[in-house]
Every structure is written in structure tokens, then in C-alpha cells.
Amino acid sequence: MSRKISFLGMLLGINQIMLFFSSIIPGNRLFFLGISSLPVALVIIEFGLKSGIMFYIASALLSFIIIFDKVYLIPYILFFGLYGVIKYLIEKDRNLVFEYTLKLISFNIILTIGYFIVRYLIFAKFNMNVVAFILAQVIFLVYDYAYGLFISYYYNKIQGKL
């Protein structure tokens, strides 16, 4: 039990540091948000889906205390923090085309929700044109691929050695 608590505490600390960096380093926001999403996958791998969801909730709540500018938490709360859970649920013995279809559908639903939150609740002047929409799809696919590489690397090289 103490191993689990210390592991979760270290991952939560890494997660919060990456979220903090994403809120203060303007040029690398997506990079740090992407890195901040990886601990959720590790928790799911080590302790299961329920623990992963609880970790995501804990990280979102703690980030409200630590991060000064709450606007930068929207991408983490809507997408990056949840993506480990979404990926786990989608990648269950399905064919690759169906998996990517479900991933793109979930990404676009979240993208649409995020767009409306930014546009109509925060009142930021933000327009999503066709080029930005297509670019978002490509970036998502690269992110998903890198996320999968990280999970494979963890399974093959790190798991069981910590």
C-alpha cells in the first residue's frame, strides 16, 4: 500500500509540475500538456481504470489550487487529463480503423465543447477555420501515436522495475 501511495504521489507531483509549466511557458503549452497527461496512463497500467479516473480527478482538483491562470486548465480538464482513460476504453481488441474512428470522434466532440467554452463562456475571440480544424486532427494523431509509443516503452522497459 505504501508503494502505491508513494508512486501515485510522485506521479501527481510530476503531473502538477508539467501543468504549471504549461501555464507559464507560452511556446510549449501543448508539449507540457501532453506530458502532463502521461501519468494517468501509468496509473491505469499499474492500478486499473478506477484508480486512473480518481488520479485524473485529484490532478484536476489540485491544479485548481496550484495553477494561477485557470484558463490554461481547460485543455487538461477537457482532453489531456482524460485521454488516458479514453484511450484505455477505446483500445480493447478492436480493429485499428474502428479504434481511430472512435478516437477521432471523441477528440472532435471534446474539441467542439472546448471551442464553445472558450468562445462563449470565456468570450475569447477565437475562430476555428478549416485549416485549423485539419491541423488539429493531424496534431491529435501525432499525439496519439506518441502516447502509444510511451505506453509501449513503459510496458517493455520500465514496468516492474520501479
For each residue, the residues with C-beta under 8 A, 3 or more apart:
1: 4 5
2: 5 6
3: 6 7
4: 1 7 8 46 47
5: 1 2 8 9
6: 2 3 9 10
7: 3 4 10 11 46 162
8: 4 5 11 12 43 47 51 55
9: 5 6 12 13
10: 6 7 13 14
11: 7 8 14 15 39 42 43 55
12: 8 9 15 16 39 55 58 59 62
13: 9 10 16 17
14: 10 11 17 18 39
15: 11 12 18 19 36 39 40 59
16: 12 13 19 20 59 62 63 66
17: 13 14 20 21
18: 14 15 21 22 32 33 35 36
19: 15 16 22 23 32 33 36 59 63 66 67 72 73 76
20: 16 17 23 24 66 67
21: 17 18 24 25 28 32
22: 18 19 25 28 29 31 32 33 36 72 76
23: 19 20 29 67 68 69 72 73
24: 20 21
25: 21 22 28 29 32
26: 29
27:
28: 21 22 25 31 32
29: 22 23 25 26 32 33 72 75
30: 33 34 139
31: 22 28 34 35
32: 18 19 21 22 25 28 29 35 36
33: 18 19 22 29 30 36 37 75 76 80
34: 30 31 37 38 80 143 146 147
35: 18 31 32 38
36: 15 18 19 22 32 33 39 59 76 80 81
37: 33 34 40 41 76 80 81 83 84 147
38: 34 35 41 42 84 147 150
39: 11 12 14 15 36 42 43 55 59
40: 15 37 43 44 52 55 56 59 81 82 83 84 85
41: 37 38 44 45 52 84 87 88 147 150 151 154
42: 11 38 39 45 46 154
43: 8 11 39 40 46 47 51 52 55 84
44: 40 41 47 48 49 51 52 84 85 88
45: 41 42 151 154 155 159
46: 4 7 42 43 51 159
47: 4 8 43 44 51 52
48: 44 51 52
49: 44 52 53 85 88 89
50: 53 54
51: 8 43 44 46 47 48 54 55
52: 40 41 43 44 47 48 49 55 56 84 85 88
53: 49 50 56 57 85
54: 50 51 57 58
55: 8 11 12 39 40 43 51 52 58 59
56: 40 52 53 59 60 81 82 84 85
57: 53 54 60 61
58: 12 54 55 61 62
59: 12 15 16 19 36 39 40 55 56 62 63 81
60: 56 57 63 64 73 76 77 81
61: 57 58 64 65
62: 12 16 58 59 65 66
63: 16 19 59 60 66 67 73 76
64: 60 61 67 70 73
65: 61 62
66: 16 19 20 62 63
67: 19 20 23 63 64 70 72 73
68: 23
69: 23 72
70: 64 67 73 74
71: 74 122
72: 19 22 23 29 67 69 75 76
73: 19 23 60 63 64 67 70 76 77
74: 70 71 77 78 114 117 118 122
75: 29 33 72 78 79 80 114
76: 19 22 33 36 37 60 63 72 73 79 80 81
77: 60 73 74 81 82
78: 74 75 82 110 113 114 117
79: 75 76 82 83 107 110 111 114
80: 33 34 36 37 75 76 83
81: 36 37 40 56 59 60 76 77 84
82: 40 56 77 78 79 85 86 110
83: 37 40 79 80 86 87 147
84: 37 38 40 41 43 44 52 56 81 87 88 147
85: 40 44 49 52 53 56 82 88 89
86: 82 83 89 90 103 106
87: 41 83 84 90 91 103 144 147 148
88: 41 44 49 52 84 85 91 92
89: 49 85 86 92
90: 86 87 94 99 102 103 106
91: 87 88 94 99
92: 88 89
93:
94: 90 91 98 99 102
95: 98 99
96: 99 100
97: 100 101
98: 94 95 101 102
99: 90 91 94 95 96 102 103
100: 96 97 103 104 141
101: 97 98 104 105
102: 90 94 98 99 105 106
103: 86 87 90 99 100 106 107 140 144
104: 100 101 107 108 137 140
105: 101 102 108 109
106: 86 90 102 103 109 110
107: 79 103 104 110 111 137 140
108: 104 105 111 112 137
109: 105 106 112 113
110: 78 79 82 106 107 113 114
111: 79 107 108 114 115 136
112: 108 109 115 116
113: 78 109 110 116 117
114: 74 75 78 79 110 111 117 118
115: 111 112 118 119 126 128
116: 112 113 119 120 121
117: 74 78 113 114 120 121 122
118: 74 114 115 121 122 124 126
119: 115 116 122 123 124 126
120: 116 117 123
121: 116 117 118
122: 71 74 117 118 119
123: 119 120
124: 118 119
125:
126: 115 118 119
127:
128: 115 132 133
129: 132 133
130: 133 134
131: 134 135
132: 128 129 135 136
133: 128 129 130 136 137
134: 130 131 137 138
135: 131 132 138 139
136: 111 132 133 139 140
137: 104 107 108 133 134 140 141
138: 134 135 141 142
139: 30 135 136 142 143
140: 103 104 107 136 137 143 144
141: 100 137 138 144 145
142: 138 139 145 146
143: 34 139 140 146 147
144: 87 103 140 141 147 148
145: 141 142 148 149
146: 34 142 143 149 150
147: 34 37 38 41 83 84 87 143 144 150 151
148: 87 144 145 151 152
149: 145 146 152 153
150: 38 41 146 147 153 154
151: 41 45 147 148 154 155
152: 148 149 155 156
153: 149 150 156 157 158
154: 41 42 45 150 151 157 158 159
155: 45 151 152 158 159
156: 152 153 159
157: 153 154 161
158: 153 154 155 161 162
159: 45 46 154 155 156 162
160:
161: 157 158
162: 7 158 159
